[in-house]
Amino acid sequence: MVDIQKIQTFLYAAETSSLSEAAKQLHLTQPAVSHQIKLLERELGVKLFTRNNTGLKITEAGELLLPWARRLLHDMSDLKDMMLSTQEVFAGELRIMCSTSVGKYILPQLTARFCLRYPKVKARILACGAEKNALRLLEGDAHLGVISRETSDKGVESQEFFRDTIHLVVPSNHRWAERSSIEPSELVHEPMLLREETSGTRWVMLTELSKFDISLEDLNVFLEIGGAEGIMEAISHGYGVSFVSELASKHLRELGRAVSVPVNGLNIRRTIYMARKRISDPHRPRDVFWSFIHAPENSDLLSRQ
């Protein structure tokens, strides 16, 4: 029978593509890690990795094993949590997937407050692309997920987390910086910095601009950048303008390196959601956090704009 330790060793090796890094994280020697992987390959009758000068390369069999390995380890963790809950001890692991850039301005502080209240809960915030978030929730990689749009997946339910305002942000020395507002039509010829295709900010921006018959093809897209921080750095150095979250732009605006400029007729607000699997086994850290989000003492975080 394949034991959990071998599965865990395989998972660390697959995620790091390095025997030495896996050994470091598992607090084992490299030969011990290599031996466990060889034993697992022998038991399963397949080759899980090939080795080359750059490290480990996972095989097709290894790729097939990967989601099963993750699910098995998570199920074991949840089993331990469930046993603890029968002893009236509020403890366990809480994994929260965050697929939206703006979520990290609120989620870490909220989670930290939760952990201070419930010190026996071990929380982890995991980064994830928006399109994969709901699927990974269903597969058991996370107990909760922060997403920028409500999912159509019937197996996942969501509640409002917080609301975000999106502004047009320009360099502090830009000709629009002193303007009280601009017209939407003025955006067409200005070098525009754009978020990646899966970005919630990009989606809501294009949705609002379509009301003025302005499409992606009409914009003068200078550069596409994955991440709000990269967008803000490019703006502050004068490389273009962009629509950015109020939270993501706040720091550089306060430093005087960027300015938000109203666009007549545009009032872009979006809702960020917290999601969880609709039907699942009881999990106390997840279910208590679900309610903790909107506790009165957290109103200062959720209203940060």
C-alpha positions, 0 to 999 in steps of 0.5 A: 500500500502506498503511504502518505509520506511517499505521496507527500515527497512526490508532491514536494518534488513535483512542485519544486522540480528539485530533489534538494529543494524538496529535501529542504522543505521536508527536512530530509536528506536528498538521498532520502527523498530520492529513495522514497520517490524510487520506492513510489515508482516501483510500487506504482510501476511507472516512472514519475520523473526524468532527471536532466541537468536542470533538475526534475521533469515530471512525466505524463504518469506524474502529471496524472498522479499530481491532482490525486496526490493533492486531494489525498493530502488535503483529505488527510488534513481535513480528516484530522481537523474533523477529529479535532472538532469532536474534542471541542478544540477549534483548530485545523488548516484553512486554505484560501485561494486568492485569484484577484490582485485587489484581494491581497490588500484586504485578505491578509489582514482579515486572515491575520485577525482571524488567526489572532482570535483562533490561534490553533487555526493554521491559515494559508493564502494561495495565489491562483488564476481566476479561471482555475479558482472554482475548479480548485475549490471543487477539487479540494485544494482550497476551502475558500476562494476570493474571486472577482466575478460570481462563478456560474459553477453550480457546485460553488456558492459565493457571498459579497466580500467587499466592493472596489472602486476603479479609477483612471490613474495617470502620471503626476506630470501628465497633462490630465493631472490638473483636469477636473475630469476628461471625456471618455472619447479622449481615452482613445488616443492615449497610450493605455496600459492594460491588465491581462485578459483574465483580469477582473479590472480589465473586464469591468473597464471594457464593459463600462467603456462599451456604453460609450461605444469604445471597445478594446480595438478602439484603445491605443494599448501601449503595454499589457501587464499582469498585475496591478503593482506593475501597472502602477509602476509603469504609470508612475514612470510616465509610460501611459495611463490605466484604470486601476483599483482604488486600493492598488493605486492608493500608495503611489497616489499618496506619494504624489507619483500618480493622480486619479482623474474622473472620466465623465459618465464613468463610475466603475465599481465592482464586487469582490466575492468569497466563494466556497463549495456548495455541498461539502463535509463540515469544516469548522475553520472554513465555516467560521471564517465565512461568517467572520468576514462581515463581523462588525470589527472588520468593517474598517477593512471592508470599507477601505477606499 
